[in-house]
Amino acid sequence: MVGKLKGDLMATIKEVYELLKKKQAAGEKIGMFGESLVEEYEKEDKDQTTKEVSVTFIKKKENQ
C-alpha cells in the first residue's frame, strides 16, 4: 500500500487492479464496480494518443 491517512490505508489504482485480478483468478466474485475498474485499467494500458469527444453547440434564437 502507498501510505496512510489518519489510520486509513490508501492504494494506487494499479495495486487495486492487481488485487482484483488475483481475486478473479481465484474464482472470487469482484462485483460490477470491480469489473468496471479492471476493464478501464486494461483499456488504458493500450497506447491511446487520441480521445473521442462529442460536443453539441446550441445557439439560442431570440424573437425579433
VOZARO-499329 format. One record per residue (C-alpha): residue in one letter; chain; x, y, z. Coordinates in Angstrom, 2 decimals, always signed. Each point is the difference from the previous one (the first is absolute). Example, Ala and Ser with C-alpha at 12.3 -4.5 7.8 and 13.67 -1.06 7.14 Angstrom:
REM VOZARO-499329
  aa  ch     east    north       up
   A   A   +12.30    -4.50    +7.80
   S   A    +1.37    +3.44    -0.66
//
This chain:
REM VOZARO-499329
  aa  ch     east    north       up
   M   A    +0.00    +0.00    +0.00
   V   A    +1.15    +3.52    -0.73
   G   A    -0.60    +1.87    +3.24
   K   A    -2.21    +0.74    +2.94
   L   A    -2.43    +2.84    +0.60
   K   A    -1.39    +0.24    +3.55
   G   A    +0.27    -3.76    +0.46
   D   A    -1.64    -0.88    -3.33
   L   A    +1.98    -1.94    -2.59
   M   A    +0.35    +1.42    -3.48
   A   A    +0.88    -1.85    -3.20
   T   A    +0.81    +0.92    -3.57
   I   A    -2.36    -0.94    -2.82
   K   A    +2.61    -2.50    -1.20
   E   A    +0.08    -1.71    +3.41
   V   A    -3.80    -0.23    +0.08
   Y   A    +0.03    -1.38    -3.56
   E   A    +2.58    -2.66    +0.92
   L   A    -2.00    -1.03    +3.07
   L   A    -3.21    -0.27    -2.03
   K   A    +1.76    -2.11    -2.65
   K   A    +1.30    -2.37    +2.72
   K   A    -3.52    -0.33    +1.42
   Q   A    -1.39    -0.70    -3.49
   A   A    +2.66    -2.65    -0.61
   A   A    -0.93    -1.64    +3.31
   G   A    -3.62    -0.16    -1.13
   E   A    -1.31    +2.67    +2.36
   K   A    -2.70    +2.38    -1.17
   I   A    +1.27    +3.59    -0.16
   G   A    -3.31    +1.69    -0.73
   M   A    -1.07    +2.44    -2.66
   F   A    +2.20    +2.85    +1.28
   G   A    +3.06    -2.26    +0.09
   E   A    -0.67    -1.27    -3.51
   S   A    -0.38    +3.56    -1.28
   L   A    +3.26    +1.06    +1.61
   V   A    +1.83    -2.97    -1.55
   E   A    -1.45    +0.72    -3.45
   E   A    +0.93    +3.69    +0.11
   Y   A    +3.49    -0.69    +1.33
   E   A    +0.64    -2.54    -2.77
   K   A    -1.42    +2.34    -2.63
   E   A    +2.34    +2.74    +1.20
   D   A    +3.00    -2.34    -0.34
   K   A    -0.28    +0.31    -3.76
   D   A    +1.81    +2.96    -1.50
   Q   A    -2.73    +2.55    -0.46
   T   A    +1.14    +3.12    -1.76
   T   A    -3.46    +1.38    -0.69
   K   A    -3.33    +0.11    +1.77
   E   A    -3.41    +0.28    -1.59
   V   A    -2.06    +2.91    +1.24
   S   A    -3.55    +0.86    -1.01
   V   A    -0.97    +3.67    +0.28
   T   A    -3.31    +1.64    -0.81
   F   A    -0.39    +3.76    -0.34
   I   A    -3.51    +1.41    +0.22
   K   A    -0.46    +3.63    -0.92
   K   A    -2.89    +1.75    +1.69
   K   A    -2.42    +1.58    -2.46
   E   A    -1.52    +3.25    +1.11
   N   A    -3.30    +1.25    -1.40
   Q   A    +0.37    +3.33    -1.78
//
